[in-house]
Amino acid sequence: MSSPLESLEPKLLWSHFDGIRQIPRPSKHEEKISAHVESWAKGKGHEVLRDAAGSLVVKVPATPGHESAPTVIIQGHLDMVCEKNSDVDFDFMKDPIDVRVDGDWVKANGTTLGADNGIGVATALAVADDPEVVHGPLEILCTIDEETGLTGAKALDASLLSGRVMLNLDTEEDGAVYFGCAGGGDTITTLKATRRRGSLASVPVKIAVKGLKGGHSGLNIIENRANAVKMMTRILLAAIEKGLEIDLVSLDGGSKHNAIPREAFAVCRVPKTSLESLQEVVDVCKAEFDAEFGSIDPDLVIFVEQPDDSEEMRQVLNQHARDRLLHLVRTLPHGVLSMSREVDGLVETSNNVAIVKTTKDMVEVTTSTRSSVMPALDAAREQIRSAAELAGGDVEEEEAYPGWKPNPDSAVVKKTLDVYEELFGKRPPLKAIHAGLECGLLIDKLPGLDAVSIGPEIRNAHSPDEMVQISSVQRFYEHVKALLKQLAQG
């Protein structure tokens, strides 16, 4: 069966991506994609090194005549964010990503595409295979578990690498050159789900918020996209504050710390006589949300349905536990907290209310905070801790990862800018990104490392609307090839 990608150019790059997209690679489950890369490397006769965490380094010899050029690290990550629409039957542990070509874009059908960072890894393998590419010695660094905490970069065995120039291929804007990024850290708050038996006169109700764009909590946070978890909380509190008797069984929404929640679901019990009033509250909230977010999230849907009753649905949170949860989520900051004073248009600090998950005994709330200024990151996380502790929650703060401080005097950045201008006749913008690239961690691991980050146009990463622009991949590949040739001159 033919692939929809087989006719795309550059053929080597798309062929590698076509292979990658068929291999399951959720974060923390990179065994199959690691084996794929290792098999490719050994088949080409390249040396392969693997550290204890599972990251790979492939040593690619220089093209003849460039053996004495500085070694260049080409870096990307093997894992992908696994998000799907709730009505799509898909198993990320075994199913290949189903792709299609739509004009100038490659898209997936109801799931994330994995162009983040499959295109970067495919590019690294393609330049190593391409007989037209001139390059010095290469070290292809494929890290694991970037999307759930950059743990591969954190645990990297730096002794596997000799290069001190690095091309990170994990940004998502055509024609932009990145030389800085935010640091970040997650906070997980656990609340006890103390329960009682709900009234026999009540009926179960399920409320669903769906149809939002979601997206990357770093790249898309500046767009003020709606958060389904925050919306659901507003609906429930609006009903309670109107005087409706609402017993909450569960609140669930979001699934990834670095994705803005697209969907949220609440299971409640209400008196049968209150069903009409609850629908009225939902309708009012929907109108308010459309006024607030309609221009950015026009496909919002909210529906109320009555599921079959069961004993499990009769075990409701007591009022104190319900109110602590809802008021905590309403209080937690979400969105842009401050803009950079040094880099025009750059978000400095933000927070994503990312996941709420209810079990029988507890409710877990995960927030993900980012900042390019570490004291500001610490201050935002302290605010979250205070809110969580006031709600009686147990707080776990994951260790923050460092940002990448912009260096305008970087030699590789200057060459990247110059090569692009020579190729395309215009100077590319130089930017920092409000997302957690691995560059900051790798610079800490490899003293003296000079890094730059580039990539093609990828939109709506971390959501089922993720897409990569075909024409931008062509430009990106030409840029990488020309840059490697320039770096091979020494």
Secondary structure, DSSP 4 states (H G I P E B T S, - for coil): ---TTTT-SSHHHHHHHHHHHTS--BTT--HHHHHHHHHHHHHTT-EEEE-TTS-EEEEEPPPTT-TTSPPEEEEEES-B---B-TT----TTTPPP-EEEETTEEEESSB---HHHHHHHHHHHHHHH-TT---S-EEEEEES--TTT-HHHHT--GGG----EEEE-----TT-EEEEE-EEEEEEEEEE--EEEPPTTEEEEEEEEE-----BTTTSGGGT---HHHHHHHHHHHHHHTT---EEEEEEE---TTB----EEEEEEEEGGGHHHHHHHHHHHHHHHHHHHTTT-TT-EEEEE-PPP-TGGGEEEPHHHHHHHHHHHHHS--EEEEE-SSSTT-EEEEEEEEEEEE-SSEEEEEEEEEESSHHHHHHHHHHHHHHHHHTT-EEEEPPPBP-B---TT-HHHHHHHHHHHHHHSSPPPEEEESS--THHHHHHHSTT-EEEE----EESTTSTT-EEEHHHHHHHHHHHHHHHHHHTT-
